[in-house]
Amino acid sequence: MDTPNLEWGKLPFGYIPTDYNTRCLYSNGAWGEVELSSSPFITLHIGATALHYGQGTFEGMKAFLGVDGKVRVFRWQDNWERICFSSEGVLMPAIPKDKFKKAVFETVKLNQRFIPPYGTGASLYIRPLIIGSGAKVGVSPADEYMLIVFVTPVGPYFPQGFKGVDIQLVRDVDRAAPLGTGRFKVGGNYAASLSSLVRAGKEGFKTVLYLDAKEKKYIDECGPANFFGIKNNTYITPDSTSILRSITNLSLCTLAEDMGMKVERRRVPVEELSEFEEAGACGTAAIITPIKSIQDRETGKVYTIGKGTDEPGPVCTKLYNRLQGIQYGTESDRFGWTEVVE
Ligand SMILES: Cc1ncc(COP(=O)(O)O)c(C=O)c1O
């Protein structure tokens, strides 16, 4: 098994070709067998509902090569539940758990040489997607679907690593409507966020903080991640019908409780930003990205978080170390979050 010629410690969060991916097709009312492919391309009908009506969903998960040489997949069952939830949201058939697991684990196993070594800060990103592949011209769900799972080695989403970032609060763009598709992991939400994300980048910010689309009073999604704030020994994260239920965030809630903190999932008014001792964006890709400042693009007001320095605060640091410890196998997996790839 040749080791790919990659600088593991400098990997971007981007696509690097790997050896294999897996696919599973749905037709005549049933899912078929999981099949292997070495091609990064698919043949798709020009009338596929995924292309026209956004009928599709995806997931983001990671596998980690541990200190003990074992490869661990983090909380895959939660990603399976969420892909089924998103599928239901856009009227696609649920992928059976055993087929999802087989596709994910086979793809990881077959691309083992691309799993970044322990200590490089990189990991193997797993991207399952389900798309409506059957042709329709009127707006209606397809009769055929395709599950694809591919993997690619990645470094941190925000290349500065575990250091404070400046983010931009926007009021002129909504990522998702309160009763729309924000809670599903579907492409339309990301299409809706692209213009504000790119604009924020040009204006010097790492990502965007959205407000609730209805009242513009409460914190909503934080780019491709959930937001959390820390104050008075409490971990606070927005409750909203338009954000994705982050599995990283769920894990951090559990870890925060385990560390003796209170956990609150509730509406978070914008003004509360000035009270947080620490804040972060969390997600599979973002892991924990500490936030050092939030600038309101419309009013120019800057909320400085904690000391406003690059240095992450003590709670973010502890949460980050415990989460990564479980993922890389340096800390015991007390919550049963990882499964070793045999
Ligand atoms: C919009 C959005 N919110 C939150 C998250 C974080 O979710 P998770 O922790 O399950 O990766 C992601 C990334 O998957 C995302 O794209």
The ligand as an SDF file (V2000), in Angstrom:
LIG
                    3D

 16 16  0  0  0  0  0  0  0  0999 V2000
  -25.0960   24.4830    8.3430 C   0  0  0  0  0  0  0  0  0  0  0  0
  -24.3480   23.6000    9.2570 C   0  0  0  0  0  0  0  0  0  0  0  0
  -24.5690   23.6960   10.5690 N   0  0  0  0  0  0  0  0  0  0  0  0
  -23.9170   22.9280   11.4550 C   0  0  0  0  0  0  0  0  0  0  0  0
  -22.9950   21.9910   11.0410 C   0  0  0  0  0  0  0  0  0  0  0  0
  -22.2950   21.1490   12.0460 C   0  0  0  0  0  0  0  0  0  0  0  0
  -22.8710   19.8750   12.1240 O   0  0  0  0  0  0  0  0  0  0  0  0
  -22.0090   18.6270   12.5470 P   0  0  0  0  0  0  0  0  0  0  0  0
  -21.4300   18.9230   13.8820 O   0  0  0  0  0  0  0  0  0  0  0  0
  -22.9820   17.4980   12.6140 O   0  0  0  0  0  0  0  0  0  0  0  0
  -20.9690   18.4520   11.5150 O   0  0  0  0  0  0  0  0  0  0  0  0
  -22.7260   21.8490    9.6790 C   0  0  0  0  0  0  0  0  0  0  0  0
  -21.7510   20.8880    9.1910 C   0  0  0  0  0  0  0  0  0  0  0  0
  -22.0390   19.7490    9.0440 O   0  0  0  0  0  0  0  0  0  0  0  0
  -23.4270   22.6620    8.7650 C   0  0  0  0  0  0  0  0  0  0  0  0
  -23.2060   22.5550    7.4540 O   0  0  0  0  0  0  0  0  0  0  0  0
  1  2  1  0
  2  3  1  0
  2 15  2  0
  3  4  2  0
  4  5  1  0
  5  6  1  0
  5 12  2  0
  6  7  1  0
  7  8  1  0
  8  9  2  0
  8 10  1  0
  8 11  1  0
 12 13  1  0
 12 15  1  0
 13 14  2  0
 15 16  1  0
M  END
$$$$
